[in-house]
Structure formats: structure tokens, C-alpha cells
Amino acid sequence: MAEAVTPIGRLLKLDLGNENDHSELIIKALSAATRLNILKLLSDQVLNISEIGEALNLPTSTATLHVNTLEEAGLINTELRPAVRGLQKVCARVYDVIIVELARGDLGQEQSVEVSMPIGAYVDCQVTPTCGLASSTGIIGLFDDPASFFEPDRVHAQLIWFHHGHVEYRFPNRLPPKAVVESMAISLELCSEAPLHHEDWPSDITMWINGVEIGTWTSPSDFGGQQGMLTPDWWENWNSQYGLLKVWTVNENGSFVDGKRISDIKLDSIQIAHSTSFSVRIGVKPEARNVGGINIFGKQFGNYPQDIILRMRYR
């Protein structure tokens, strides 16, 4: 497989009322099942056109036409790299979440506030081995030592892992006065935690907001064996390399992960409107059905150049 291409983004906010954001090209690119399959194929890897055609049973010429359409719409990033014969076009997916905004009529203008929280800026934790922390340049503290999670250098962590337990963050409430909250979304890159890594290693990862359990997502794997796009070279390939970018959302209808309902917990259950801050806890319960650990990736590890992103939409 070809060398990794660094992605240039993660979330695309598409406003159909804006004539300058290439909406028609993007909608056209997303209208074909084959192109959607290409985007799905590129979710956690980069491939050249021949590899895409082989994976989807497409002639190379057909794969090229679809790739060109996706590239024109800005949905994939390509680079020409040397091959055995001439050059090959290597493709990487640009966005993992695409939000299409429609007109809201007389409901008022929706706005949002966003806070980026470094993964090492947790305010409380309770972890069990295997566990550890790594910055972009080396290990923080000691392997399998829960006390290392209280090292001052933990604020520089770009990878955190533990078998079960939790880390807890406290976000400032940046909502303006009298704002009406529409939704809260928290995105982060994460996966299971196995010895070294393991493709079949499910883990039930749970999130709590203000102490209220909003729901659980089951990670399928601890991804390794192939270096993450942002993972430093000193971190060996047989270790955990990257995760999946997941988005927990709470709104007036319930709680969701990537749009799939995980519980009936709604905004009014987590009481965020009038507090100066609120807590977000992420972890694996020791009594979970799949206690497969957790890896949390920062913006200098894995495949996605972001920390933990919290976005609140309001009117």
C-alpha cells in the first residue's frame, strides 16, 4: 500500500444557501453509490487508484472517473507518487463528517461555540493497567503505572490508554446570556486497548456529561500494524496506531453517536444552560460486557489532527 497522505480536514459544514461553497459539486459527488463506497473505503487508509478499483471490482478507468469527481468536489486529497512504472495517484479522504444546513425559516439564526480540549488536560482520572501516556516525543512517566497519570507533564499527552476506568475533563460554558441550546456534540479519536494491538478486540466505551451517562459505543478494534498518519516515527507499528473519529451528540430528541441513537438522555437531563462549566467523562466501566480498554488520541497522534472538540449550537 502507498505511503500515507496527511488529511487536510475532518468536518465539512455545507450551507446550501451559500453559492461559494461548491454545494452542487459536493451533492453531485455524494449522489453515486460507487463514490460513497470509495469514501467508505478510504475511512482508515490511503490507497492508489488501482487499489481502489481492485477493492471495489471496478475497471481502473472507472475508478479514475469517480476519484476525479470526488477530488473536484474537494472530498478527497490526492498526490502523485513514484511507482514501479511512472507515477501513481494516492488518495486520502478529507472529511469524516459532512453537515448539510438547510434554511430554518423563522426559527432564528443558529450559532455555535466550540472548545478544543487537549487530551492531557483532564481534571480527574481513575485507571487500571495496562495504562500509560505518551507525548509526541516520548513516554510520560512509566508504563502500567496509574500514578503516572498525575505527572505534571500529562498536559502534553498525545496518546492515553488504560484497561478500564475513566478520565474526566471540565469544559467552560461559553454560551452567551439567554442562549437557547440546540445541541451539544463532542468528537474525539479513540479505539480499544489490546496488548500491542488486535483487529478483533471490542470495547464498550461510555461517555458521561455532568455525571449523567449518555450512552456507550462499542469500539471494534485496537488499530495497529500500520502507522497512523500523524503518529510519530518513534512509536513502533506493533503498538496502537490510530482510532476512529466518533461524535457523541445530545439534543432535544436524545443522545447519539454518529447519528445513531444510543439513549433517551436529552439536553434537559444534563443541566448545562446555567452552569459556568460542565464535566465530560470518558471511560470503560469495569462491569461492561466488553472490557477492552481505551486509547484516546490527541492532535499529534493517530489519523485526525484534533484534540477533544466540544461544539454547542444555540439560538
Secondary structure as GFF3:
##gff-version 3
##sequence-region A 1 315
A	DSSP	beta_strand	11	15	.	.	.	ID=ss1
A	DSSP	alpha_helix	23	29	.	.	.	ID=ss2
A	DSSP	alpha_helix	33	41	.	.	.	ID=ss3
A	DSSP	beta_strand	47	48	.	.	.	ID=ss4
A	DSSP	alpha_helix	49	56	.	.	.	ID=ss5
A	DSSP	alpha_helix	60	72	.	.	.	ID=ss6
A	DSSP	beta_strand	76	82	.	.	.	ID=ss7
A	DSSP	beta_strand	87	93	.	.	.	ID=ss8
A	DSSP	beta_strand	97	101	.	.	.	ID=ss9
A	DSSP	beta_strand	111	117	.	.	.	ID=ss10
A	DSSP	beta_strand	124	127	.	.	.	ID=ss11
A	DSSP	beta_strand	132	134	.	.	.	ID=ss12
A	DSSP	beta_strand	139	140	.	.	.	ID=ss13
A	DSSP	three_ten_helix	146	150	.	.	.	ID=ss14
A	DSSP	three_ten_helix	152	156	.	.	.	ID=ss15
A	DSSP	beta_strand	159	162	.	.	.	ID=ss16
A	DSSP	beta_strand	165	172	.	.	.	ID=ss17
A	DSSP	beta_strand	181	191	.	.	.	ID=ss18
A	DSSP	beta_strand	203	209	.	.	.	ID=ss19
A	DSSP	beta_strand	212	219	.	.	.	ID=ss20
A	DSSP	beta_strand	223	224	.	.	.	ID=ss21
A	DSSP	beta_strand	240	242	.	.	.	ID=ss22
A	DSSP	beta_strand	244	251	.	.	.	ID=ss23
A	DSSP	beta_strand	254	257	.	.	.	ID=ss24
A	DSSP	beta_strand	260	263	.	.	.	ID=ss25
A	DSSP	alpha_helix	267	270	.	.	.	ID=ss26
A	DSSP	beta_strand	277	284	.	.	.	ID=ss27
A	DSSP	beta_strand	294	297	.	.	.	ID=ss28
A	DSSP	beta_strand	308	314	.	.	.	ID=ss29
###
